Amino acid sequence: MHIEFRHLRTIRAIHEAGGVARAAEQLNITQSALSHQIKGLEDQAGVELFVRRSKPMRLSAAGKRLLRLAEQVLPQIEALQEEFAGLRSGKSGRLHIAIECHACFEWLFPVLESFRKDWPDVDVDIRPGLAFDALPALLKEEVDVVISSDPEDIAGVTFTPLFDYSPVFVAAANHPLASKPFVEAEDFRGQTLITYPVERSRLDIFSQLLSPAKVEPAAIRQVELTAVILLLVASNRGVSVLPDWVVREVKYSSDYVTRPLTEEGITRRLYAATRTEDLDKPYMNRLVDLAGTEARRLQEA
C-alpha cells in the first residue's frame, strides 16, 4: 500500500468538512479528482474508508485508523515545512556561540537578551570555548560564532571586529603599586596574581606582557567570578588584570584602583569569528550590530 501525504490530507479534509464537495473546495481540487483519489486509495487498502450511505459522509473503522495516522504525521510535516520556510527567509536558524574570552560572558548576556526579542525562532546556545578548540569546531559546524581576541588567517572564516579594549592592572587602593602611574612586567614579581580559571596562553596579562618579558608572579590564584576577583583585590589578597570595560561595568567598590599596563598601555580587539558563507544570514548580521551597540555602551559607561 502506497500512502502519500496528499492521501492523509484528503482523509483529514473530508473528516473536517463533512463531505467531498466542501473538502475538494478546501483542498483546491475538483470534486471529481478528489473522488477518484479516494477510490484509488480504497483500492490499494482493499477496504472502504468511508460509510457513503450516511450524511454527512462518515469515516469507516479503517478510515478512522488512517485519520489517526494523518493527525499524527501531518502536524509534524507542517511544522517542518514552516521551519524550512523560516530558514529560507532567514527568520529562524541556529546560533551556537563559543566564547574564548572568559570575561565576555558578562558582556554577551545583554546582547543575547536583545537578540532573543528580535529573533525568537533562532536557537541560541553558549558554549565556553575555553574548554575546547573553538575555531576547528566552527569549521566543523559544531558552533556558529566564536568570540575571540586572537584572529587567525583561516580559509572560509571571517573575523568581524566588535570593539577594542584595554587590559588594566587592578589593585587595592592602599597597595604599594597603586601609587604608580602605570605598571610594567617587573612589577608582578612577588605578587599574587588573581585570574580567571583559564590557561595562561589565553590571558592577556601573560600573552601581552609577562610571557614576552619572562616574568613569573609569586603565585596565581584562579577565581571564576569577576565580582569575587574584585572583592579579593579590594581586600589586598592579590592583584589582577581585567578588561577595562569589565571593571567599569561591575563597579564593585571604591577600594581598588586601575592602572595602565606599560606607559603606552595595551589595546586588544575582540572579534566575532563566523563561517564566511553565514555572513549573509540576517540574524548573524543582527548579532554583530547588537554586539557593537553594547560595546559602545560599555565604553561610554
C-alpha positions as a LaTeX table, in Angstrom:
\begin{tabular}{lrrr}
\hline
Residue & $x$ (\AA) & $y$ (\AA) & $z$ (\AA) \\
\hline
Met1 & 0.00 & 0.00 & 0.00 \\
His2 & 1.45 & 3.33 & $-1.10$ \\
Ile3 & 0.23 & 6.19 & 1.12 \\
Glu4 & 1.17 & 9.73 & 0.16 \\
Phe5 & 0.86 & 12.91 & 2.17 \\
Arg6 & $-1.97$ & 14.02 & $-0.12$ \\
His7 & $-3.95$ & 10.93 & 0.92 \\
Leu8 & $-3.59$ & 11.88 & 4.58 \\
Arg9 & $-4.59$ & 15.46 & 3.82 \\
Thr10 & $-7.63$ & 14.16 & 1.93 \\
Ile11 & $-8.81$ & 11.98 & 4.83 \\
Arg12 & $-8.41$ & 14.85 & 7.24 \\
Ala13 & $-10.15$ & 17.37 & 4.98 \\
Ile14 & $-13.19$ & 15.14 & 4.36 \\
His15 & $-13.49$ & 14.41 & 8.08 \\
Glu16 & $-13.29$ & 18.11 & 8.97 \\
Ala17 & $-15.51$ & 19.32 & 6.10 \\
Gly18 & $-18.10$ & 16.57 & 6.43 \\
Gly19 & $-18.32$ & 15.85 & 2.71 \\
Val20 & $-16.43$ & 15.53 & $-0.56$ \\
Ala21 & $-17.67$ & 18.78 & $-2.10$ \\
Arg22 & $-16.53$ & 21.05 & 0.74 \\
Ala23 & $-13.30$ & 19.07 & 1.18 \\
Ala24 & $-12.50$ & 19.48 & $-2.52$ \\
Glu25 & $-13.01$ & 23.22 & $-2.18$ \\
Gln26 & $-10.79$ & 23.28 & 0.90 \\
Leu27 & $-8.05$ & 21.32 & $-0.92$ \\
Asn28 & $-8.46$ & 23.45 & $-4.05$ \\
Ile29 & $-9.10$ & 20.49 & $-6.36$ \\
Thr30 & $-12.22$ & 19.35 & $-8.26$ \\
Gln31 & $-14.75$ & 17.07 & $-6.60$ \\
Ser32 & $-14.21$ & 14.52 & $-9.38$ \\
Ala33 & $-10.45$ & 14.45 & $-8.78$ \\
Leu34 & $-10.99$ & 14.01 & $-5.06$ \\
Ser35 & $-13.46$ & 11.14 & $-5.56$ \\
His36 & $-11.00$ & 9.47 & $-7.92$ \\
Gln37 & $-8.25$ & 9.82 & $-5.31$ \\
Ile38 & $-10.44$ & 8.24 & $-2.63$ \\
Lys39 & $-11.35$ & 5.33 & $-4.94$ \\
Gly40 & $-7.69$ & 4.73 & $-5.74$ \\
Leu41 & $-6.72$ & 4.75 & $-2.05$ \\
Glu42 & $-9.55$ & 2.30 & $-1.18$ \\
Asp43 & $-8.44$ & 0.01 & $-3.99$ \\
Gln44 & $-4.93$ & $-0.03$ & $-2.52$ \\
Ala45 & $-6.20$ & $-0.65$ & 1.01 \\
Gly46 & $-8.71$ & $-3.26$ & $-0.06$ \\
Val47 & $-11.30$ & $-1.82$ & 2.36 \\
Glu48 & $-13.80$ & 1.02 & 2.35 \\
Leu49 & $-12.61$ & 4.11 & 4.14 \\
Phe50 & $-15.99$ & 5.88 & 4.23 \\
Val51 & $-19.58$ & 4.97 & 5.04 \\
Arg52 & $-21.19$ & 6.51 & 1.99 \\
Arg53 & $-24.79$ & 5.84 & 2.97 \\
Ser54 & $-24.58$ & 8.31 & 5.86 \\
Lys55 & $-24.99$ & 12.06 & 5.66 \\
Pro56 & $-22.69$ & 13.69 & 6.32 \\
Met57 & $-20.33$ & 11.04 & 4.99 \\
Arg58 & $-18.59$ & 9.27 & 7.87 \\
Leu59 & $-15.28$ & 7.52 & 8.13 \\
Ser60 & $-15.35$ & 3.74 & 8.46 \\
Ala61 & $-13.29$ & 1.98 & 11.14 \\
Ala62 & $-10.43$ & 1.69 & 8.63 \\
Gly63 & $-10.86$ & 5.33 & 7.66 \\
Lys64 & $-10.63$ & 6.38 & 11.34 \\
Arg65 & $-7.40$ & 4.43 & 11.65 \\
Leu66 & $-6.00$ & 6.36 & 8.67 \\
Leu67 & $-7.25$ & 9.62 & 10.18 \\
Arg68 & $-5.33$ & 8.95 & 13.38 \\
Leu69 & $-2.20$ & 8.49 & 11.29 \\
Ala70 & $-2.91$ & 11.76 & 9.46 \\
Glu71 & $-3.37$ & 13.61 & 12.77 \\
Gln72 & 0.00 & 12.29 & 13.97 \\
Val73 & 2.02 & 12.81 & 10.81 \\
Leu74 & 0.66 & 15.96 & 9.17 \\
Pro75 & 1.34 & 18.38 & 12.07 \\
Gln76 & 4.98 & 17.22 & 12.11 \\
Ile77 & 5.27 & 17.68 & 8.34 \\
Glu78 & 3.65 & 21.12 & 8.51 \\
Ala79 & 5.97 & 22.17 & 11.36 \\
Leu80 & 8.97 & 21.01 & 9.33 \\
Gln81 & 7.77 & 22.96 & 6.28 \\
Glu82 & 7.36 & 26.06 & 8.43 \\
Glu83 & 10.85 & 25.56 & 9.87 \\
Phe84 & 12.36 & 25.22 & 6.40 \\
Ala85 & 10.49 & 28.32 & 5.25 \\
Gly86 & 11.94 & 30.20 & 8.21 \\
Leu87 & 15.44 & 29.01 & 7.30 \\
Arg88 & 15.00 & 30.15 & 3.70 \\
Ser89 & 13.74 & 33.56 & 4.78 \\
Gly90 & 16.41 & 33.96 & 7.46 \\
Lys91 & 13.84 & 34.23 & 10.27 \\
Ser92 & 14.98 & 31.06 & 12.02 \\
Gly93 & 18.18 & 29.09 & 12.34 \\
Arg94 & 20.87 & 28.11 & 14.81 \\
Leu95 & 23.29 & 30.37 & 16.66 \\
His96 & 25.62 & 28.38 & 18.89 \\
Ile97 & 28.33 & 30.61 & 20.33 \\
Ala98 & 31.72 & 29.65 & 21.71 \\
Ile99 & 33.50 & 32.21 & 23.91 \\
Glu100 & 37.28 & 32.30 & 24.17 \\
Cys101 & 37.12 & 35.37 & 26.40 \\
His102 & 36.07 & 34.41 & 29.94 \\
Ala103 & 35.03 & 37.94 & 30.92 \\
Cys104 & 32.85 & 38.19 & 27.82 \\
Phe105 & 30.03 & 36.23 & 29.41 \\
Glu106 & 29.08 & 39.41 & 31.27 \\
Trp107 & 29.19 & 41.44 & 28.07 \\
Leu108 & 27.38 & 38.90 & 25.90 \\
Phe109 & 24.30 & 38.22 & 28.02 \\
Pro110 & 22.71 & 41.68 & 27.44 \\
Val111 & 23.43 & 41.26 & 23.72 \\
Leu112 & 21.67 & 37.90 & 23.62 \\
Glu113 & 18.69 & 39.21 & 25.59 \\
Ser114 & 18.11 & 41.88 & 22.93 \\
Phe115 & 18.75 & 39.34 & 20.17 \\
Arg116 & 16.20 & 36.92 & 21.62 \\
Lys117 & 13.46 & 39.54 & 21.43 \\
Asp118 & 14.19 & 40.26 & 17.76 \\
Trp119 & 14.79 & 36.65 & 16.65 \\
Pro120 & 12.72 & 34.33 & 18.88 \\
Asp121 & 12.88 & 31.47 & 16.34 \\
Val122 & 16.68 & 31.27 & 16.30 \\
Asp123 & 18.07 & 28.52 & 18.53 \\
Val124 & 20.72 & 30.20 & 20.72 \\
Asp125 & 23.21 & 28.33 & 22.86 \\
Ile126 & 26.51 & 29.30 & 24.54 \\
Arg127 & 29.49 & 27.05 & 24.99 \\
Pro128 & 32.65 & 28.05 & 26.86 \\
Gly129 & 35.16 & 27.98 & 24.03 \\
Leu130 & 37.99 & 27.82 & 26.53 \\
Ala131 & 37.14 & 24.18 & 27.16 \\
Phe132 & 37.73 & 23.01 & 23.57 \\
Asp133 & 39.27 & 24.10 & 20.28 \\
Ala134 & 36.62 & 26.59 & 19.23 \\
Leu135 & 37.86 & 27.51 & 15.74 \\
Pro136 & 38.12 & 23.89 & 14.50 \\
Ala137 & 34.63 & 23.40 & 15.94 \\
Leu138 & 33.49 & 26.40 & 13.88 \\
Leu139 & 34.82 & 24.82 & 10.69 \\
Lys140 & 33.12 & 21.52 & 11.55 \\
Glu141 & 29.82 & 23.42 & 12.09 \\
Glu142 & 29.65 & 22.37 & 15.73 \\
Val143 & 29.35 & 26.06 & 16.66 \\
Asp144 & 28.39 & 29.09 & 14.56 \\
Val145 & 30.19 & 32.02 & 16.21 \\
Val146 & 33.44 & 32.21 & 18.16 \\
Ile147 & 34.12 & 35.29 & 20.31 \\
Ser148 & 37.90 & 35.71 & 20.37 \\
Ser149 & 40.66 & 38.28 & 20.66 \\
Asp150 & 43.09 & 36.19 & 18.61 \\
Pro151 & 42.22 & 36.36 & 14.88 \\
Glu152 & 43.77 & 33.80 & 12.57 \\
Asp153 & 44.06 & 33.51 & 8.80 \\
Ile154 & 41.69 & 30.59 & 8.16 \\
Ala155 & 40.12 & 29.88 & 4.79 \\
Gly156 & 36.33 & 30.13 & 4.97 \\
Val157 & 36.34 & 32.04 & 8.30 \\
Thr158 & 35.79 & 35.78 & 8.69 \\
Phe159 & 36.79 & 37.69 & 11.83 \\
Thr160 & 34.49 & 40.69 & 12.26 \\
Pro161 & 35.82 & 43.36 & 14.67 \\
Leu162 & 33.49 & 44.03 & 17.60 \\
Phe163 & 35.30 & 46.53 & 19.84 \\
Asp164 & 38.66 & 47.49 & 21.30 \\
Tyr165 & 39.50 & 47.24 & 24.97 \\
Ser166 & 42.48 & 47.72 & 27.26 \\
Pro167 & 43.54 & 45.17 & 29.87 \\
Val168 & 44.26 & 47.16 & 33.05 \\
Phe169 & 46.05 & 46.45 & 36.30 \\
Val170 & 43.73 & 46.31 & 39.34 \\
Ala171 & 44.99 & 46.60 & 42.92 \\
Ala172 & 43.71 & 47.67 & 46.33 \\
Ala173 & 43.76 & 51.43 & 46.81 \\
Asn174 & 46.40 & 51.06 & 49.53 \\
His175 & 48.58 & 48.61 & 47.58 \\
Pro176 & 52.18 & 49.83 & 47.01 \\
Leu177 & 51.74 & 49.62 & 43.23 \\
Ala178 & 48.60 & 51.78 & 43.35 \\
Ser179 & 50.78 & 54.89 & 43.60 \\
Lys180 & 52.44 & 54.22 & 40.24 \\
Pro181 & 51.05 & 55.89 & 37.09 \\
Phe182 & 51.41 & 52.58 & 35.22 \\
Val183 & 52.77 & 49.09 & 35.91 \\
Glu184 & 55.27 & 47.00 & 33.97 \\
Ala185 & 56.11 & 43.33 & 33.81 \\
Glu186 & 58.73 & 43.53 & 36.57 \\
Asp187 & 56.12 & 44.89 & 38.98 \\
Phe188 & 54.41 & 41.49 & 39.02 \\
Arg189 & 57.38 & 39.70 & 40.58 \\
Gly190 & 56.48 & 38.73 & 44.13 \\
Gln191 & 52.76 & 39.40 & 43.56 \\
Thr192 & 49.81 & 37.03 & 43.90 \\
Leu193 & 48.04 & 37.30 & 40.55 \\
Ile194 & 44.30 & 36.60 & 40.62 \\
Thr195 & 42.99 & 35.40 & 37.26 \\
Tyr196 & 40.06 & 33.61 & 35.69 \\
Pro197 & 40.41 & 29.80 & 35.57 \\
Val198 & 41.92 & 29.89 & 32.10 \\
Glu199 & 45.20 & 28.57 & 30.72 \\
Arg200 & 47.75 & 31.36 & 30.76 \\
Ser201 & 48.23 & 31.48 & 26.98 \\
Arg202 & 44.66 & 32.79 & 26.74 \\
Leu203 & 45.10 & 35.51 & 29.36 \\
Asp204 & 46.14 & 38.99 & 28.16 \\
Ile205 & 48.45 & 39.55 & 31.11 \\
Phe206 & 50.59 & 36.58 & 30.08 \\
Ser207 & 50.31 & 36.72 & 26.30 \\
Gln208 & 50.86 & 40.50 & 26.07 \\
Leu209 & 53.19 & 41.23 & 28.97 \\
Leu210 & 54.57 & 38.59 & 31.34 \\
Ser211 & 55.46 & 35.76 & 28.94 \\
Pro212 & 57.41 & 38.00 & 26.50 \\
Ala213 & 59.28 & 39.51 & 29.48 \\
Lys214 & 59.82 & 36.06 & 31.06 \\
Val215 & 58.37 & 37.30 & 34.35 \\
Glu216 & 56.60 & 34.94 & 36.74 \\
Pro217 & 54.38 & 36.14 & 39.61 \\
Ala218 & 54.91 & 34.65 & 43.07 \\
Ala219 & 51.55 & 32.84 & 42.96 \\
Ile220 & 48.48 & 32.51 & 40.77 \\
Arg221 & 45.01 & 32.25 & 42.25 \\
Gln222 & 42.18 & 31.31 & 39.88 \\
Val223 & 38.67 & 32.65 & 40.52 \\
Glu224 & 35.56 & 32.13 & 38.42 \\
Leu225 & 33.57 & 35.34 & 39.03 \\
Thr226 & 34.64 & 38.92 & 38.31 \\
Ala227 & 32.92 & 40.24 & 41.42 \\
Val228 & 34.87 & 37.80 & 43.59 \\
Ile229 & 38.14 & 38.80 & 41.91 \\
Leu230 & 37.43 & 42.45 & 42.72 \\
Leu231 & 36.45 & 41.53 & 46.29 \\
Leu232 & 39.79 & 39.76 & 46.80 \\
Val233 & 41.72 & 42.60 & 45.19 \\
Ala234 & 39.97 & 45.21 & 47.37 \\
Ser235 & 40.86 & 43.06 & 50.39 \\
Asn236 & 44.54 & 43.13 & 49.35 \\
Arg237 & 44.65 & 39.38 & 48.72 \\
Gly238 & 46.38 & 39.91 & 45.40 \\
Val239 & 46.34 & 41.92 & 42.19 \\
Ser240 & 44.63 & 41.26 & 38.90 \\
Val241 & 44.44 & 42.32 & 35.25 \\
Leu242 & 40.97 & 42.70 & 33.74 \\
Pro243 & 39.50 & 44.32 & 30.62 \\
Asp244 & 38.77 & 47.99 & 31.31 \\
Trp245 & 35.11 & 47.62 & 30.38 \\
Val246 & 34.67 & 44.78 & 32.88 \\
Val247 & 35.94 & 46.93 & 35.76 \\
Arg248 & 33.67 & 49.80 & 34.73 \\
Glu249 & 30.64 & 47.51 & 34.36 \\
Val250 & 30.93 & 45.58 & 37.61 \\
Lys251 & 31.75 & 48.61 & 39.82 \\
Tyr252 & 32.17 & 46.52 & 42.95 \\
Ser253 & 33.53 & 49.20 & 45.30 \\
Ser254 & 35.88 & 52.16 & 45.54 \\
Asp255 & 38.51 & 50.20 & 47.46 \\
Tyr256 & 40.58 & 49.37 & 44.40 \\
Val257 & 42.21 & 51.35 & 41.59 \\
Thr258 & 43.16 & 50.63 & 37.99 \\
Arg259 & 46.39 & 51.49 & 36.22 \\
Pro260 & 47.52 & 51.04 & 32.59 \\
Leu261 & 49.81 & 48.17 & 31.65 \\
Thr262 & 53.05 & 49.85 & 30.49 \\
Glu263 & 53.44 & 53.55 & 29.84 \\
Glu264 & 51.84 & 53.32 & 26.39 \\
Gly265 & 49.07 & 51.00 & 27.51 \\
Ile266 & 47.94 & 47.82 & 25.76 \\
Thr267 & 44.99 & 47.69 & 23.38 \\
Arg268 & 43.27 & 44.50 & 22.33 \\
Arg269 & 40.42 & 43.90 & 19.88 \\
Leu270 & 37.55 & 41.48 & 20.26 \\
Tyr271 & 36.23 & 39.66 & 17.17 \\
Ala272 & 33.29 & 37.53 & 16.14 \\
Ala273 & 34.57 & 34.66 & 14.01 \\
Thr274 & 31.99 & 33.16 & 11.68 \\
Arg275 & 31.94 & 30.96 & 8.64 \\
Thr276 & 32.14 & 33.37 & 5.71 \\
Glu277 & 29.16 & 31.73 & 3.99 \\
Asp278 & 26.98 & 32.54 & 7.02 \\
Leu279 & 27.55 & 36.28 & 6.87 \\
Asp280 & 24.55 & 36.78 & 4.57 \\
Lys281 & 22.17 & 35.44 & 7.22 \\
Pro282 & 20.15 & 38.37 & 8.59 \\
Tyr283 & 20.24 & 37.18 & 12.19 \\
Met284 & 24.03 & 36.83 & 12.07 \\
Asn285 & 24.35 & 40.46 & 10.96 \\
Arg286 & 21.91 & 41.48 & 13.69 \\
Leu287 & 24.02 & 39.79 & 16.36 \\
Val288 & 27.09 & 41.74 & 15.24 \\
Asp289 & 25.10 & 45.00 & 15.22 \\
Leu290 & 23.83 & 44.40 & 18.75 \\
Ala291 & 27.32 & 43.49 & 19.92 \\
Gly292 & 28.61 & 46.79 & 18.58 \\
Thr293 & 25.82 & 48.71 & 20.30 \\
Glu294 & 26.53 & 47.03 & 23.63 \\
Ala295 & 30.25 & 47.64 & 23.19 \\
Arg296 & 29.67 & 51.39 & 22.70 \\
Arg297 & 27.51 & 51.43 & 25.81 \\
Leu298 & 30.27 & 49.79 & 27.84 \\
Gln299 & 32.91 & 52.19 & 26.54 \\
Glu300 & 30.74 & 55.20 & 27.38 \\
Ala301 & 29.79 & 53.93 & 30.86 \\
\hline
\end{tabular}
